[in-house]
């Protein structure tokens, strides 16, 4: 009699598991189809490069064709998106998760969580909240599928704001250090890489102590990601920066 009671219970539990599995599959399918439809509905990104050039021209900058300068590119990837070169699916999923979590925790637009998403927001606009985050994620996916990673990074470096009216890495390298992006040393590259997140807060000409803290963080990330040894990072941090004060 006990066996007769147990068998139906096991059968019922098995049916519940199967129904739950099919329900989960259905939900995933709906999400995938809906996400795909949303991505397709957004504008194309074939004009991304021309938009970068427009931003540079608008601010009287100098456009530099990718590939990006090595040290500055490595520093930006290390501090902003260390999984930038990882498997596409892994990178997109991780970036989307970070962006969504940021919105839920702060109830505001946290900015693009990957370089692809940040470039998308820079070029195609955005706003606040979840809608803007979803748009930047979707357009970031389109950029990732349409351009090589080196070109995406190069476009980002050209389009981003570094403070003091310096749009793009060419203007920033020249304006802060009187040099070109490809000739930046590690100390200079780490300083510039730390600026886009908050150009006014980390302005080395106005808030050098805070800027040095940010530079140290970038150097630490370069060590973690095996671009520098700890000794090299320490030496770069101690280096005196040849900052140029703009003439009024």
N, C-alpha and C positions, 0 to 999 in steps of 0.2 A: 504493500500500500504506500509506503514511504517513497519507493522508487517511482510509483505512478504519479506522485505529487511533484517530485523533483524534475522529471522529464518535461512536463508541460512548462514548468517555470523556466527551465533552460531554453526551451523552444521560444518562449515569449521574449526572453532576454535577447536571443539571437535575432529575432525579427526586429526588435527595437534598434539594435546595433546596425542592422542592414538599412533600416529606414533612415536612421541618423546619418549613415554614410552617404546615402543617395541625396539626402537633403543638403549635406555639406557640398557634395559635388555640384548640385544645382546652384547653390549660392555662389560657389567659385566660378562656375560658368557664366552666371549673370554678371558678376563683377568683371570678369575678363572681357566679355562681349561689350559691356557698358564702357569700360575703360578704353577699349579699342575704338569704339564709336566716338568717344569724346576726343581722343587723340586725332582721329581722322578729321573731325569737325573743325579743329583749330587751323589757323593759317599755316601755310608751308614755311619752311625755313631756308629756302633756296636763296633768299636775299640777305642772309645773315651777314655775309662779308661786305656787301654794299652798305648795310646799316652801320657796321663798325666804321667804315670809311666816312660816313656821314657824321657820326659822333665826333670823330677825330677832326674833321674839317670844320665842324661847327665851333669847336673850341680852339681852332687855329693850331692844332697839333700836327704831328708828323706820323703818318701811318707806316708801320713796319710790317712787312709781309712775314707770316709765320715761316719757319719754325721759331718758337720762342727762345730767348736767350737762356742758356743752360742753368746758371746759378739762380737767377730770378725765377725761372720756371719751376725748378726743384723746390725752392723755398715756398712758393705759392701753393704748390701741390701738397707739400708737407703740412702746412698750417691750415689750409682751407679744405682739402679733400684728399686725404692720403690714400684713398682707394680709387682715385681717378683712373688709373691704368688697369684696374682689376677687371675681371669678367663683367661684361655689360649687364647681365641680369642681376648679379650680386650687387654691383654698384648702384644700379637704379633702385633696387629694392631697399638697400640700406639708406640711400639718400631720401627716398620717399618716406621711409619710416622715421628718420630724424626730423624731417620737415613737418610731418603730421604731428609728431610728439611735441615739437616746438609750439605749434599752434594750440594744441590742447592744454599745454602747461601755461602758456602766457596769454592766450586769447588774443593774439595779434600776429601779424605776419612776421615770421622769424627770418625772412630772407631765404635765398636759395641755399639748400644744404649741400649741393654738389656744384662744381664749377660749371657743368653743363646747365644746371638750373639757374645759377647766378647770371650766366651769360644770357640765357633766355629772358630773364626778368629785365636785364639791362637793355636788351634790344627790342623787346616786344611789350614792355611795360608791365604793370601789375597794380597792386593796391594792397589792401589789408585783408587779413583773415584767410579762411580755408579756401575760398574760391581762387584767390590769387596764388596760393600755394599749389593747388591742383593744376592751375594753368602753367606755372613754371616747371612743375614736374613733367607734365605732358610735353611741353615744348622742349624741355631738356632731353627727353627721350628722342624726339625728332632730330634734334641737333646731333645726338650720339649716333643715330642711324645714318646721318647724312654727311658727316665730316669726320676725318681722322682726328684722333685725340690731340695730336700735336697742333693741328690747325685750330681746334676749339680753344686750347690753352692760349695760343697765339692771339686769337681774336679777343679773348677775355682780357689779356694783358693790355691790348690796345684800347679797349673800350672802358676800362675801369677808371675811377677817379682816385687820385693819390693826394688830394689836398692842394691848397695854394694855387688853384686854377690849373693844376697839372692833370690833364686827361691823357691816359695812356702811358706806357712805360718809357717811351722815347722822351716825352716831355718831362716826366718825373726824374729820370736819370740825369737829364741835362739840367733841369731846374734845381735839384737838390745837390747834385755832386759834379756837375759840369763834365759829364761823361756820357757814354752810350750804354744801352742795356747789356750788350754783349761783353762790355768791359767792366761791369760791376764786380767787385770782389764779394766775398761771402758776407762781410759786415754790412756793406751797402745793400746787397740783395735782400738780406734778412730784414733790414730796416724798411725797405720799400714794400716787401711782401706783407708786412704787418699793418700797413696803412689802410688798405681798402675797407676793412671791417668798420673802421671809425676814423676817417681822415682827420677830423678836428681834434678828437680826443688824443690820438697818437701823433699829432703834429710835432715832428722833432725840432722845428724852429720855435715853437711856442711852449711845448711841454716835453723837454728833452728827457727828463727823468722817467716820465710815463712811457715815452717812446722807447727808451732803453729797456724797460721792463717787457714791453711787447717784443722788441728785438730778441731779447733773451728767450722768450717763449718760442719764437720762430726757430732760433738756433737749437733749442732743446728738441723740437720736432724733427729737425734735420738730423740730429743724432739718432733719435728713435728710428727714423726711416733709413738709416745707414748711408746718408749722403756725406756726413761729417763724423769724425771721431770727436770724443769729448774734448781732447786737447785742442783740436782745430776750432771747435765752437768757443772754447774759453778764449782763445787768441783773438777770434773775430769780435767777441764781446768787448775785450779790452782795447780794441783798435779805436783810435780817435777818428771820428767821421769828419771828412772835409766838407761839411755842410756850407752851402752858399746862401747867404741872406739876400732875398730879393731886394732890389733897389726900389724905393718908393716913387 
